[in-house]
């Protein structure tokens, strides 16, 4: 790479909501446990329904299991989205979050309030980047399993091209 790519990231409410939803449901795959829970309890409810007329109280147990199977995952997702709205309000979005520079050495990050300093807040060599995702609206750079940086600016295409030259294909996920 001859020219480093530098981009300042300003986080708005929509970008933050899309990122948190992507992180929870796609990257961490947290939708699987509530779905598995619901499937197990609905299966148990179905077994109870097959015993209606044979076993006393089977219909009541089937209804209770079905309500719990659907209710608890619904509460889980409701709580996530409610907490997300609260977090967005507390963050006071939109506001600047960080500045990123991608060069031959890797990824350099200057956090908000430190963007005018000569030394970055964090530096990550290319081999330390965990995975990168390209969505229609942004590029998500995961430096660890649970830590990511979002590029939602116009430079996202240039950033993605840079990532393709420095990261192996196994760590790139194009979801457009």
Secondary structure, DSSP 4 states (H G I P E B T S, - for coil): --S-EEEEEEE-HHHHHHHHHIIIIIIS-THHHHHHHHHHHHHHHHHHHHTBTTBTTHHHHHHHHHHHHHHHHHHHHHHHHHHHHHHHHHHTSSEEEEEEEEETTEEEEEETT-TTSSS-SEEEEGGG--EEEE-SS-EEEEEETTEEEEE-STTHHHHHHHHHHHS-GGGEEE--
